[in-house]
């Protein structure tokens, strides 16, 4: 059964079988931590996979990064760990290793985000686990890669942004480097995880074999340089921060209104530029050799932006947004985080949904940004408490009740005392 917003949805019902989520029946053993892996496996859980989050007996460190839901229940953890169940396991013990190996034999996907030397030390590398299950999809997430000069170093989102060139492109002109306001290196890896695992599962359908997937934060950041990397190589002109502007498009940036508020104007092509000139009462600029084409406007960026800034500072943003929208010129307000919750399009899209926690009540999370019109995909349960499902997970993976009691009594596994409705179950394969 799956818990979503407090409503129990039983997908074993005959009436529900036509609406099974796309990854129903896929079993994922998730040893990832912090952001990239956990958010990626959460979205795979949204797609219907049974995701088991395996943690140390103390829990991963980001359970404790804040105390907004209480000790060990951070808001950060709640935000990126929905749609999964929790198992605590002492991987440093022989019994803990044996438990993990039995789970791997019955799993479809294994995800880990430890440093390469930690993976080797724990004996959970691909070569070893593939011997237990040759159909296993094994995904290893690292900061910089599994080999190379930085492979041994600890890494996190900000380092990925810095090394990948993103921070060198972000910020005000002649100002210090600025990281993105959200962990884009982590979360790009999250989406890459879902994409690659789905592709590997399809490949397994075709050839009957599992495989290893290697992801790292650095490669993801270099990958999103796609629109400027080739441009730079062609011109050899360094690309530097342009504030909210675009190195290749003008005008394509925020402007300030009479009240000091900002709005976005985005002239992606000369057609939009022509419409803009009518809105601001400068139709002659369409044929002005300084501004007629985008390359002309890029060349004369400083002069043009100064003039436009003076014009837009004469009226409130609402005035300009109405005029621009009526003329078909791409534009938008600049929402603060609190504005996102009340934005009409966000509400219409159901981009934010509410999960119901049995202790802490309702809390918001982003909806999965993929709408499957034939097979539903949506967040299916709150982030689990540490060890909340240990006993039922072990039973699902074929452990007898006495074996489970023995593991708990030895401290190999712990369980959360306040037992609740689970977020997902499935039967063992063998």
N, C-alpha and C positions, 0 to 999 in steps of 0.2 A: 504493500500500500504506500501511497505517496501523499505527503501532507503539504498542501498549498493553501496559504492564507487561512489555515484553520479547517479547511474542508478536506476530508479524507476521500481520495480518488482511488478506487480499486480497479486496476487495469486487468484483473483476472475475470471480471464480469464479461459474459458473452456480449452484452450490449455495447461494451466499450472496445471490443477488439478491432473495430474498424477505425479507431482513433488512437491507436498505439503511437507513441512518439517514435521518431525515426531510429533512435539508438536503443530502443527497448531490447533487453536481453544481453546487452554488452556490459561486461564486468570490468571495472577499472580499479586497480590497486594504486593508490596515489600517495607517494612519499614526498611530494613537493611541498615547499614552504614559502611563506611571505606573500608574493603577489603573482608572478608570472604563471607558475604552475597551478596554484589554487584557483585563480580566476578562470584559467583555461579549462580545468577539470569541472569547475562549477557549470560552465556553459555546456560541456558534454553531458553533465547531469541534467541540465535543462532539456537537452535533446533526448533524455530518457535513459541514459546509461546509469547503471548502479555503481556509483563512485564510493569507494571506501577510503577515507582519509586515515592513513596510518601515521600515528605520532608517537613520540617518546612518552614515557610515563608522566613526564612533567608538561608535555604539550609543546608545540612550536612557540618560538619566542614572540611572534606577532600576536599571540593571544593576549600578551601582556603589554602591548605598546601603548594602550590607554585603558582607562577603567570606566568607560561610559556605560557599559552594561554590567559592571562589577569586575572583581578580580578574575583574570583569566578569560574574560569575555569582552574583548576590545571591539569597538565599532569597526575598526579596520578589518579585523578577522571576520566579523559578521558580514561585511560588505562583499568579501571575495570568496566565501566558503559555503554558499548555499547549495542546495540540491545534492547533498552527500551525507554519508554516515561516518561516525567516528569510531576508530579502534585504537586503543593504546597498546604498544608492544615494545618490549625490551629487546631491541635488535642486537645488543651486545652479548646476550645470553644465547647458549646453544638452543634452548627451547624456543626462544623468540625467532631465531633463524629457521628452525624447523616449521614453525607456524607460517612464516612468510613464504617458505618454499611450497608448502601445501596450497597456499592461496594462489601463488603464481601458476601452479599446475592447472588451476581452474579459472584463471583470469584470461581476458582478451587483451588488456592493455595494462602496462606498468609504466608509471611516470615517476621520475626522480629528479631532484634539482640540487643535490649535494655537489660539492667540489669533486673533480675527478678522483683525487687521492682518497677522499672519504668514501666514495663509491667502492673503490678497490679495497680499502681497509675493511669495509663491512661485508665484502664478498657478494655484492649485489650487482655486479657488472653484467652487461648483455650476454657475453659468452657463457657465463655460468647459468644464468636464468633461461637462456634459449635451450640449454640442454634439458631443462625440466619441461619446457613447453615450446616446441618448434613453431607453434602458431602465434606466439606472443608478439604483440606490437610493443616495443620497448622504446620509450621516449626519454631522452636525457637532456635536461635544460641546464646550461651553464651560463656564466657571465660573458666569457670571451672565447670559448671553444674548449674542447677536451685536450687539445695539444697546442703547442706554440709557446711563445715567450711569456704570455700572461695566464696560461691555463691554470697555474698553481695558485693564482692570486684570488682572494675573496673579491666578489664584485656585486654590485647592485645597480639599480635603475640609473642613478645620477652618473655613474661611471660609464654606463652604456651610452647615455646621451652625450657625454663629454667626448669620449673616444670616437663615437660615430659621427661627430661633426655637427650634431643638432644644436648643441649649446653655442657653438661658434657661429651659428646662423641666426640665433634668437636673441633678442634684446634691442635696446635703442642704439641708434647709430653712434659709434664712438663710446658706447657704454660697456659695462662689464657683461660677461656671458650670463645668460639667464636660462635656467632649466624650465621645461614645460610645467604647467601647474598641476598636472597629474603624471603618474609614472608611465609615460608612453613606451619606454623601453620594455618594462615589465608587461604591459597590457598588449603591446604588439606581439610579444612572444605568446601571450595567452591565446590570441586569435590564430596565430601560426600553429599553435598546438592543436586546436580544434580542426583546422584545415588539414594538417598533415596526418593526424590520427584517422580522420575520416577517409583520406586518400589511401592510407595504408590498409585500412579495413577493406576497402574496395579491392585493392591489389590482392589481399588475402583471399577474397572471394574468387578471384580469377586464377591464382596459382597455388592456393592452399598453404602458403607459407607466411609466417610473420617476418618482421624485420626491425632493424633499429632506426630510430629517428633522432637526429642530433639538431638541437636548437640552441642558439645563444643570443643574448641581448645585443651584443655588438653587431652581429650580422643583420639583425632586424633594423637597427638604426641606419646602417649603411644602405639597406634596401629602400628606405623611404627617401633617399636622396635622388630618386629616379628622375625627377623633373629638372634637376640642376647639375647632376654629376657630369652628364654628357655635354651639357652646355658649357660647363667650366673647361672640360678637356678640349673642346673645340675652340674656345676663345682664349683660354689661359688667363682670364681676368678673374681675380679672386672675388668670391661672393661674400659679402659682409652683412651684418644685421641691418635691417631697414625698419626697425620698430615694428609697427603693425603692417607695414607695406610689403610689397612683393618685388623681388629683384628683376622680374621679367614683365610685369604688368603695371600700368599706370592709367588712371587711378584705381587702386585696389587696396584699400586700407581704411582704418577708422578716421573719422573726422569729428571735431568737437563742435557742439552747438552753442547757442547763446547762453545756456544755463550751465555749461561745463560738462554736459553729458555727451556720451559718444554714440555714434552710429556707424555702420559699415556701408561703404559704397564699393561695388565690385564691377568694374567695367572689363569684362573678360575679352571683349573684342571691339572693333571699331563701330559695329552696329549699336552696341550699348552706349558707346561714347557719343554717337550722334544724338541719341535720345536724351542723354544727359545735358548736352549743350542747349537743347530746347528748354529743359526744365529750369536751368539757371539763367536763361535769357542771353545765351552767347552762341546763337546758331552759326555765326561766322567762323567759330573755331573749328567747325567740321572741315573747312578747307584751308585753315591756317597751317602753313608748312611746319610750324613749330609743334603742332598738336594733331595733325590730320591722321596719322597712323600711330599704332602702338610704339614702334621703334622711335618715332619722333617724340612721343610723350615720355618714354624712358630716358631719352637723351636730355630732355628739358624738364626732368622730374622736379627738381628743386623749385624752379620758377613756377611751374604749374600748380604744385601742391600748395605753395604759399598763397596763390590767388584763390584757389578753391577753398582753402581754410578760411580766408577772409569772408567769402560769400556764405559759407555754411554757418559761420559764427553769428549771422544776423537773425537767425530764426531757431526755434526749438527743434529738437530731433523729430518730434512727432509731425511737424509741418513738412520737413524734408522727406521723411519716410512715406508719407501719404502721396506727395508729389512724385517721388521716384517710383513708387509701386504702381501708381496710375499710369506712368509712362513706360512701364515694363523694364525699368532699370533694376538690376539685382541690388538689394539693400536689406539691412536688418538692424534691429537694436542690438546693443552689446549687453547680453544678460549676465547679471551676477548669478552666483550659485542659487541664491534664494529666488531669483526670478525664473529659473528653469522650472521650478515646481508649478508655477502658475502660467507658464507660457501656453497659449491656446493650442499650438501645434503639438507640443509635448504631451499635453493632456489628451488631445485627439488620438495621437499615436499610441497612447498607453506606454510611453517610454519609461515611466517610473511605475513600479507596482509595489504592493505592500505584502510583506510576509508577516505571519503571526507566530510569535514565540510564546510558548506556554508559560514562561515566567515573566518576560519583559514586555509582552504585548506586541503590538504592531510596530513595524519599522520599515522604512522604504529602501528599496534597492533598484538599480537600473534593470529594466526588462532586458531579456536577450534581444539584441538588435536584428534578429533574423526572424522573419515571419514565414512559417511553413504552412501553406494553405491546405495541404492534404493530410499532413501528419503534425499534430500540435507540438510546439516546443515552448516551454515557459519555465521560470523558476518553480521548483517543486518542493521547497521546504527550507526552513530556517537553518542557519549555520549550527552544526551540532555542538553540544557540550562535550568536553573532553571525556572520551570513553563511553559516551552515551549509548552506543549500540554494540559494544564489545561482545557481549554474550550472543546476541542474535546474529552478528556477522560470522562469528566462529561456527555457529550452528549451520548457517547457510553454506559455509565452505566445508562442511562435512565432519566437524568435530562433535564427538559425543558429549553429553552433559557432564559425565564424570571427567572427561579430558579438560573441559572448560573449567570446571571447579578446581581441578589440579593446577591449571595454568594461573588462575586467579590467586589461589592460596600460596603459590610460589612467588607471586609478584611479577610474573612474566607479562601478565595482562592486568589491567585494572578496569573497573566498570563504574559508571556513574550511578549513584544510588537511586535517584528519582527517575524511574523508568517512564518513558513517554512513548506516544505513537511514533513509529519510525518514519524516515523519509524515503525508504526504498528497500525492497528485498528481492532476491531472486534465488533460484535453485542452483545447487552445485552441478557442474557438468559431469562429474564422475563420482 
